[in-house]
Amino acid sequence: MVVEKIKTREKTIVLVGTAHISRESIELVKKTIEKEKPDIVGVELDAQRYTQLKMGKRWQEMDIGQIIKEGKVYLFLINLLLSNLQRRLGDEIGIAPGTEMLEAIKLAEEKKLPIALLDRDIQVTMKRAFQNTGIVEKAKLLLQVITGFFQEGEALTKEKVEELKKTDILNKLMSELSREFPSLKKILVDERDLFIANQILNAPGKKIVAILGLGHLEGVKKYLDKKRDTSELVLVKKKKNIFGLLKYVIPALFFVFIAYAFLAKGIEATANVFLWWFLITGICSAIGAMLSKPHPLSILTAFVAAPFTTLHPALASGWFAAGVEMKFRNPKVKDFESLAKLNSYSDWEKNRVTHLLMVAAYTNIGSTIGVVIAFPYLLALIG
């Protein structure tokens, strides 16, 4: 149980540190609001998560085609993994994640108190995290998330939740996160600590009760000494990265190979370059598609599309394979409704929404591997 009261020149701030899946935290929230009688209640939520908690996520409104076309497949799947992992932890002790936030909102509404949303927009946080972490950190994180989701671990009991709430253990966990994922910790923890603290200081009223995850408590306290400019923390910069540049380098390099083969080796060598490009990228893309167990026509589409889409900066073979797959396994309402109940890899394969996204993702990975294999082979062929 962690409640800390801080007084500034302008207001009294009551910080309530909670575990998001703890029944004791729910009771702590109720008791603190009743006892402190604040002018305003703050919760560690942004507008999107506030709506989701109150109304429930309306998966039926999700545009799968748009997610695939905008290249957000991997980000969406990671988000889905994380939300299901948190939901599973909550299931083990019978508490839905975020219930203590809902309790705070409910009490504030009953007492006709304003509600302050303290957290940064989740989309901004995820985009900044994705942009500012290196490929090694991304791979390590994805591996740990997948391992944590698909492997059976030690059951999380109420006692273990309360043990994790101890400050020394929490500090140790934060130190490990900082060591293993320094860039990620900066975006997910440090930046949000500063943003949340500023939101608390800018909230109206003389007294605020702020409900935070315990992991943010120490960090937020550091920034409550004065207001700071947080405008930079909500910016998502469009950075030119090497992967974006490769979309243009690959077709340019391919046509350089073609021109050289034609001028130096003749028509037969040129035809061989075309043939092997088609075979290598097509076969790798098809193998990638096969891993998601799609319809045979989707595999064929992956094979045919990859040699062309790999040479076009705005296209991806996964789009076409997933588009064909949708004709045979179009998602139904029940598939959207079960997105929050995926407990195994088999569930992900069976759900038609995640199945389509896996078809797109695996096909794109396969075609990318095909490009990596094809270029050295073509160079040796015309060398």
C-alpha positions as CSV (number, residue, x, y, z in Angstrom):
1,M,0.0,0.0,0.0
2,V,1.7,3.2,-1.1
3,V,0.1,6.7,-0.6
4,E,2.4,9.8,-0.5
5,K,1.3,13.4,0.1
6,I,3.3,16.2,-1.3
7,K,2.6,19.9,-0.8
8,T,3.7,22.6,-3.2
9,R,3.1,26.3,-3.1
10,E,0.0,25.9,-5.3
11,K,-1.6,22.6,-4.3
12,T,-1.6,19.4,-2.2
13,I,-0.8,16.3,-4.3
14,V,-1.8,12.8,-3.0
15,L,-0.1,10.1,-5.0
16,V,-1.6,6.6,-4.9
17,G,0.8,3.9,-6.2
18,T,-1.1,0.9,-7.4
19,A,-0.6,-2.5,-8.9
20,H,-2.9,-2.7,-11.9
21,I,-4.2,-6.1,-11.1
22,S,-4.4,-5.9,-7.3
23,R,-7.7,-6.1,-5.3
24,E,-5.9,-4.3,-2.5
25,S,-5.2,-1.4,-4.8
26,I,-8.9,-1.0,-5.6
27,E,-9.6,-0.7,-1.9
28,L,-6.8,1.7,-1.4
29,V,-8.1,4.0,-4.2
30,K,-11.6,4.0,-2.6
31,K,-10.3,4.8,0.9
32,T,-7.9,7.5,-0.2
33,I,-10.5,9.4,-2.3
34,E,-13.0,9.2,0.5
35,K,-10.5,10.3,3.1
36,E,-8.7,13.1,1.2
37,K,-11.8,14.7,-0.4
38,P,-9.9,16.1,-3.4
39,D,-11.0,18.9,-5.8
40,I,-10.0,16.7,-8.7
41,V,-9.0,13.0,-9.4
42,G,-6.2,12.2,-11.7
43,V,-5.7,8.8,-13.4
44,E,-2.8,7.4,-15.3
45,L,-4.7,7.1,-18.6
46,D,-4.9,8.9,-21.9
47,A,-8.1,9.7,-23.7
48,Q,-8.0,6.5,-25.8
49,R,-7.4,4.1,-22.9
50,Y,-10.0,6.1,-20.8
51,T,-12.6,5.4,-23.5
52,Q,-11.5,1.7,-23.8
53,L,-11.8,1.1,-20.1
54,K,-15.2,2.8,-19.8
55,M,-16.8,1.5,-23.0
56,G,-14.8,-1.6,-23.8
57,K,-12.6,-1.8,-27.0
58,R,-14.7,-1.9,-30.1
59,W,-12.6,-4.2,-32.2
60,Q,-15.4,-4.4,-34.8
61,E,-14.4,-0.9,-35.9
62,M,-10.8,-1.9,-36.7
63,D,-9.9,-1.6,-40.4
64,I,-7.6,-4.6,-41.0
65,G,-6.9,-3.6,-44.6
66,Q,-5.7,-0.2,-43.4
67,I,-3.4,-1.7,-40.8
68,I,-1.8,-3.9,-43.4
69,K,-1.4,-1.2,-46.0
70,E,0.0,1.3,-43.6
71,G,2.7,-1.2,-42.4
72,K,1.4,-1.3,-38.9
73,V,1.0,-5.1,-38.7
74,Y,4.0,-5.7,-36.5
75,L,3.2,-2.8,-34.1
76,F,-0.4,-4.0,-33.8
77,L,0.6,-7.6,-33.1
78,I,3.0,-6.5,-30.4
79,N,0.2,-4.3,-28.9
80,L,-2.1,-7.3,-29.0
81,L,0.5,-9.5,-27.4
82,L,1.1,-7.1,-24.5
83,S,-2.6,-6.5,-23.9
84,N,-3.3,-10.2,-23.8
85,L,-0.3,-10.8,-21.5
86,Q,-1.7,-8.3,-19.0
87,R,-5.2,-9.7,-19.3
88,R,-3.8,-13.2,-18.6
89,L,-2.0,-12.0,-15.5
90,G,-5.2,-10.4,-14.3
91,D,-7.2,-13.6,-15.0
92,E,-4.8,-15.5,-12.6
93,I,-5.9,-13.4,-9.6
94,G,-9.4,-12.6,-10.8
95,I,-8.9,-8.8,-11.4
96,A,-9.2,-7.1,-14.8
97,P,-6.3,-4.8,-15.6
98,G,-7.2,-1.2,-14.9
99,T,-10.0,-1.9,-12.4
100,E,-8.5,0.5,-9.9
101,M,-8.6,3.2,-12.5
102,L,-12.2,2.5,-13.2
103,E,-13.0,2.6,-9.5
104,A,-11.3,6.1,-9.3
105,I,-13.4,7.3,-12.3
106,K,-16.6,5.9,-10.8
107,L,-16.0,7.6,-7.4
108,A,-15.1,10.9,-9.1
109,E,-18.3,10.8,-11.2
110,E,-20.4,9.9,-8.1
111,K,-19.0,12.9,-6.2
112,K,-19.2,15.1,-9.3
113,L,-15.4,15.7,-9.3
114,P,-13.5,16.5,-12.5
115,I,-11.2,13.8,-13.9
116,A,-7.7,14.6,-15.1
117,L,-6.2,12.3,-17.7
118,L,-2.5,12.3,-16.8
119,D,-0.8,10.0,-19.3
120,R,0.6,10.7,-22.7
121,D,-1.4,9.5,-25.8
122,I,-0.6,5.8,-26.1
123,Q,-0.1,6.0,-29.8
124,V,2.5,8.7,-29.4
125,T,4.3,6.6,-26.7
126,M,4.3,3.5,-29.0
127,K,5.5,5.4,-32.0
128,R,8.3,7.1,-30.1
129,A,9.3,3.8,-28.6
130,F,9.4,2.1,-32.0
131,Q,11.3,5.0,-33.6
132,N,13.9,5.4,-30.8
133,T,14.9,1.8,-30.1
134,G,17.5,0.0,-32.1
135,I,16.8,-3.3,-33.9
136,V,18.7,-5.3,-31.2
137,E,16.5,-3.9,-28.5
138,K,13.3,-4.5,-30.6
139,A,14.3,-8.1,-31.2
140,K,15.1,-8.7,-27.5
141,L,11.8,-7.2,-26.4
142,L,9.8,-9.1,-28.9
143,L,11.5,-12.4,-27.9
144,Q,10.8,-11.7,-24.2
145,V,7.1,-10.7,-24.8
146,I,6.5,-13.8,-26.9
147,T,8.3,-16.1,-24.4
148,G,6.3,-14.6,-21.6
149,F,3.0,-15.0,-23.5
150,F,3.4,-18.5,-25.0
151,Q,5.3,-20.2,-22.2
152,E,3.7,-21.4,-19.0
153,G,5.4,-19.7,-16.1
154,E,5.0,-19.6,-12.3
155,A,1.5,-18.5,-11.4
156,L,1.1,-14.9,-10.2
157,T,-0.7,-14.9,-6.9
158,K,-2.1,-12.0,-4.8
159,E,0.8,-12.4,-2.5
160,K,3.3,-12.1,-5.3
161,V,1.6,-9.0,-6.6
162,E,1.9,-7.4,-3.2
163,E,5.6,-8.5,-3.0
164,L,6.2,-6.8,-6.3
165,K,4.8,-3.6,-4.8
166,K,7.7,-3.3,-2.4
167,T,9.9,-0.3,-3.4
168,D,13.2,-2.2,-3.3
169,I,12.0,-4.9,-5.7
170,L,10.4,-2.3,-8.0
171,N,13.7,-0.4,-8.1
172,K,15.5,-3.6,-9.0
173,L,13.1,-4.3,-11.8
174,M,13.5,-0.7,-13.2
175,S,17.3,-1.1,-13.0
176,E,17.0,-4.3,-15.0
177,L,14.8,-2.6,-17.6
178,S,17.3,0.3,-17.8
179,R,20.2,-2.1,-18.4
180,E,18.4,-4.4,-20.9
181,F,16.4,-1.8,-22.8
182,P,17.9,1.7,-22.1
183,S,16.1,3.4,-25.0
184,L,12.8,1.7,-24.3
185,K,13.0,2.6,-20.6
186,K,13.6,6.3,-21.5
187,I,10.4,6.4,-23.6
188,L,8.1,4.1,-21.6
189,V,9.0,5.2,-18.1
190,D,11.2,8.4,-17.9
191,E,9.4,10.5,-20.4
192,R,6.0,9.5,-19.1
193,D,7.1,10.3,-15.5
194,L,7.9,13.8,-16.6
195,F,4.7,14.1,-18.6
196,I,2.5,12.8,-15.8
197,A,4.1,15.1,-13.2
198,N,3.5,18.1,-15.4
199,Q,-0.2,17.1,-15.9
200,I,-0.6,16.9,-12.2
201,L,0.9,20.3,-11.6
202,N,-1.2,21.8,-14.4
203,A,-4.5,20.2,-13.1
204,P,-7.0,22.7,-11.7
205,G,-7.9,22.7,-8.0
206,K,-6.0,23.0,-4.7
207,K,-5.9,19.3,-4.0
208,I,-5.6,16.3,-6.4
209,V,-5.5,12.6,-5.8
210,A,-3.5,11.0,-8.6
211,I,-3.8,7.3,-9.2
212,L,-0.6,5.9,-10.7
213,G,1.0,2.6,-11.4
214,L,3.6,2.0,-8.6
215,G,6.4,1.9,-11.2
216,H,5.9,5.6,-11.9
217,L,5.7,6.8,-8.4
218,E,9.4,7.5,-7.7
219,G,9.9,9.1,-11.1
220,V,6.9,11.3,-10.9
221,K,7.9,12.6,-7.5
222,K,11.2,13.9,-8.9
223,Y,9.4,16.2,-11.3
224,L,6.9,17.7,-8.9
225,D,9.2,20.5,-7.9
226,K,8.3,22.8,-10.8
227,K,6.4,22.9,-14.1
228,R,8.4,22.0,-17.2
229,D,7.9,22.2,-21.0
230,T,6.7,18.8,-22.3
231,S,5.9,19.8,-25.9
232,E,8.9,17.8,-27.2
233,L,7.5,14.7,-25.5
234,V,4.4,14.6,-27.7
235,L,6.2,15.0,-31.0
236,V,6.6,12.0,-33.3
237,K,9.4,12.9,-35.7
238,K,9.5,11.5,-39.2
239,K,13.0,10.1,-39.4
240,K,14.6,8.8,-42.5
241,N,16.0,5.4,-41.6
242,I,18.0,2.9,-43.4
243,F,15.0,0.6,-44.0
244,G,13.1,3.4,-45.6
245,L,16.1,4.2,-47.8
246,L,16.4,0.5,-48.8
247,K,12.9,0.7,-50.5
248,Y,14.5,2.9,-53.1
249,V,18.0,1.4,-53.1
250,I,16.8,-2.2,-53.9
251,P,15.0,-1.4,-57.2
252,A,17.8,1.0,-58.2
253,L,20.4,-1.7,-57.5
254,F,18.4,-4.4,-59.3
255,F,18.2,-2.3,-62.5
256,V,21.9,-1.6,-62.3
257,F,22.4,-5.3,-62.3
258,I,20.1,-5.7,-65.3
259,A,21.8,-2.9,-67.3
260,Y,25.3,-4.4,-66.5
261,A,24.2,-7.9,-67.4
262,F,22.7,-6.7,-70.7
263,L,25.7,-4.5,-71.7
264,A,28.5,-6.8,-70.5
265,K,27.0,-10.3,-70.8
266,G,24.2,-10.2,-73.3
267,I,20.5,-11.2,-73.4
268,E,20.9,-14.6,-71.9
269,A,22.7,-13.3,-68.8
270,T,19.9,-10.6,-68.5
271,A,17.2,-13.3,-68.7
272,N,19.0,-15.3,-66.0
273,V,19.1,-12.3,-63.7
274,F,15.3,-11.9,-64.1
275,L,14.7,-15.6,-63.7
276,W,16.7,-16.0,-60.5
277,W,15.3,-12.8,-59.0
278,F,11.8,-14.2,-59.6
279,L,12.6,-17.6,-58.2
280,I,14.5,-16.6,-55.1
281,T,12.2,-13.8,-53.9
282,G,9.1,-15.7,-54.9
283,I,10.1,-18.9,-53.2
284,C,11.2,-17.2,-50.0
285,S,8.0,-15.2,-49.9
286,A,5.9,-18.3,-50.5
287,I,7.8,-20.2,-47.7
288,G,7.1,-17.2,-45.4
289,A,3.4,-17.3,-46.3
290,M,3.3,-21.1,-45.7
291,L,4.3,-20.6,-42.0
292,S,1.0,-18.9,-41.4
293,K,-0.9,-21.9,-42.9
294,P,-3.0,-20.0,-45.5
295,H,-5.0,-21.1,-48.5
296,P,-2.8,-22.5,-51.4
297,L,-3.9,-19.6,-53.6
298,S,-2.5,-17.2,-51.0
299,I,0.8,-19.0,-51.1
300,L,0.8,-18.8,-54.9
301,T,0.0,-15.1,-54.7
302,A,2.9,-14.6,-52.4
303,F,5.2,-16.3,-54.9
304,V,4.0,-14.3,-57.9
305,A,3.8,-10.9,-56.1
306,A,7.2,-10.9,-54.3
307,P,9.4,-10.4,-57.4
308,F,7.5,-7.3,-58.3
309,T,6.6,-5.8,-54.9
310,T,10.2,-6.0,-53.7
311,L,11.0,-3.6,-56.6
312,H,8.3,-1.1,-55.7
313,P,8.8,1.2,-52.7
314,A,5.1,1.4,-51.9
315,L,4.0,-2.2,-52.2
316,A,4.5,-5.4,-50.2
317,S,3.8,-9.0,-51.1
318,G,2.1,-9.5,-47.8
319,W,-0.7,-7.1,-48.8
320,F,-1.6,-9.3,-51.8
321,A,-1.3,-12.6,-50.0
322,A,-3.5,-11.3,-47.1
323,G,-6.0,-9.9,-49.6
324,V,-6.5,-13.3,-51.3
325,E,-6.6,-15.0,-47.9
326,M,-9.4,-12.7,-46.9
327,K,-11.5,-14.1,-49.7
328,F,-11.4,-17.5,-48.1
329,R,-11.2,-16.6,-44.3
330,N,-12.9,-13.3,-44.0
331,P,-13.1,-12.3,-40.2
332,K,-16.4,-12.5,-38.5
333,V,-17.8,-10.6,-35.5
334,K,-16.7,-13.4,-33.1
335,D,-13.1,-13.1,-34.3
336,F,-13.0,-9.4,-33.4
337,E,-14.7,-10.1,-30.0
338,S,-12.1,-12.8,-29.2
339,L,-9.0,-10.7,-29.8
340,A,-8.7,-10.0,-26.1
341,K,-8.9,-13.8,-25.3
342,L,-5.9,-15.2,-27.2
343,N,-4.1,-17.6,-24.9
344,S,-1.9,-19.6,-27.2
345,Y,-0.2,-19.6,-30.6
346,S,-2.9,-21.9,-31.8
347,D,-5.5,-19.3,-30.8
348,W,-3.7,-16.7,-32.9
349,E,-3.7,-19.1,-35.9
350,K,-7.4,-19.8,-35.5
351,N,-8.6,-16.3,-35.0
352,R,-9.3,-14.9,-38.5
353,V,-8.1,-11.4,-37.7
354,T,-4.7,-12.3,-36.3
355,H,-4.4,-15.1,-39.0
356,L,-4.7,-12.4,-41.7
357,L,-2.1,-10.2,-40.0
358,M,0.2,-13.2,-39.6
359,V,-0.2,-14.0,-43.3
360,A,0.9,-10.4,-44.2
361,A,3.7,-10.4,-41.7
362,Y,5.2,-13.8,-42.5
363,T,5.0,-13.2,-46.3
364,N,6.7,-9.8,-46.0
365,I,9.5,-11.3,-43.8
366,G,9.9,-14.1,-46.4
367,S,10.2,-11.7,-49.3
368,T,12.7,-9.6,-47.4
369,I,14.9,-12.6,-46.8
370,G,14.6,-13.4,-50.5
371,V,16.1,-10.0,-51.4
372,V,19.0,-10.6,-49.0
373,I,19.7,-13.9,-50.6
374,A,19.1,-12.8,-54.2
375,F,21.5,-9.9,-54.5
376,P,24.7,-11.8,-53.6
377,Y,23.7,-14.6,-55.9
378,L,23.0,-12.2,-58.8
379,L,26.3,-10.5,-58.2
380,A,28.1,-13.8,-58.5
381,L,26.0,-14.7,-61.6
382,I,27.1,-11.6,-63.6
383,G,30.5,-11.2,-61.9
